[in-house]
């Protein structure tokens, strides 16, 4: 009878201990996955800002090279300035 009670107590303690470490491992994995997702989003945003700024600068340069009308230059310069501000604000 004492062997049965001892076995039951030992099984309960061991089961609780194993369950605790499994839960701990799952929590740690979830935190790691969250960090990876945040990093992926940050890289994607950075790439978007870089691409937008590069394209707008190329459009402005194109207008300057072909001596476009002043109104077109103003619009493209304004667009470039907006991308520049977004770049500096979010980086």
C-alpha positions as CSV (number, residue, x, y, z in Angstrom):
1,X,0.0,0.0,0.0
2,X,2.8,2.4,0.9
3,X,4.5,1.5,-2.4
4,X,1.3,2.5,-4.3
5,X,1.0,5.9,-2.4
6,X,4.7,6.6,-2.9
7,X,4.4,5.8,-6.6
8,X,1.4,8.0,-7.0
9,X,3.1,10.9,-5.2
10,X,6.3,10.4,-7.3
11,X,4.2,10.3,-10.6
12,X,2.4,13.4,-9.6
13,X,5.6,15.3,-8.8
14,X,7.4,14.1,-12.0
15,X,4.3,14.9,-14.2
16,X,4.1,18.4,-12.8
17,X,7.8,18.9,-13.3
18,X,7.7,17.7,-16.9
19,X,4.6,19.8,-17.6
20,X,6.3,22.9,-16.2
21,X,9.4,22.5,-18.5
22,X,7.3,21.7,-21.6
23,X,5.2,24.9,-20.9
24,X,8.4,26.9,-20.3
25,X,9.8,25.6,-23.6
26,X,6.7,26.5,-25.5
27,X,6.6,30.0,-24.1
28,X,10.2,30.6,-25.0
29,X,9.5,29.3,-28.6
30,X,6.5,31.7,-28.9
31,X,8.7,34.7,-27.7
32,X,11.4,33.8,-30.2
33,X,8.8,33.5,-33.0
34,X,7.4,37.0,-32.1
35,X,10.9,38.5,-32.2
36,X,11.5,36.9,-35.6
37,X,8.2,38.3,-36.9
38,X,9.0,41.8,-35.6
39,X,12.4,41.7,-37.3
40,X,10.9,40.6,-40.6
41,X,8.4,43.5,-40.4
42,X,11.1,46.0,-39.6
43,X,13.2,44.8,-42.5
44,X,10.3,45.0,-44.8
45,X,9.5,48.5,-43.8
46,X,13.1,49.6,-44.2
47,X,13.2,48.1,-47.7
48,X,10.0,49.9,-48.6
49,X,11.4,53.3,-47.4
50,X,14.7,52.7,-49.3
51,X,12.9,51.7,-52.5
52,X,10.5,54.7,-52.3
53,X,13.2,57.2,-51.7
54,X,15.4,55.8,-54.5
55,X,12.6,55.8,-57.0
56,X,11.5,59.3,-56.2
57,X,15.1,60.6,-56.4
58,X,15.5,58.9,-59.8
59,X,12.2,60.5,-61.0
60,X,13.5,63.9,-59.9
61,X,16.8,63.4,-61.6
62,X,15.1,62.4,-64.8
63,X,13.1,65.6,-64.8
64,X,16.2,67.7,-64.2
65,X,18.1,65.9,-66.9
66,X,15.5,66.5,-69.6
67,X,14.8,70.0,-68.4
68,X,11.1,69.3,-67.6
69,X,8.6,72.1,-67.0
70,X,9.0,73.8,-63.6
71,X,5.6,72.5,-62.4
72,X,6.7,68.9,-62.9
73,X,10.0,69.6,-61.1
74,X,8.0,71.1,-58.2
75,X,5.8,68.1,-57.9
76,X,8.7,65.6,-58.1
77,X,10.7,67.6,-55.6
78,X,7.8,67.7,-53.2
79,X,7.3,63.9,-53.6
80,X,11.0,63.4,-53.0
81,X,11.0,65.6,-49.9
82,X,8.0,63.6,-48.5
83,X,9.9,60.4,-48.9
84,X,13.0,61.9,-47.4
85,X,11.0,63.0,-44.3
86,X,9.4,59.6,-44.0
87,X,12.8,58.0,-44.3
88,X,14.3,60.1,-41.5
89,X,11.3,59.9,-39.3
90,X,11.1,56.1,-39.3
91,X,14.7,55.1,-39.4
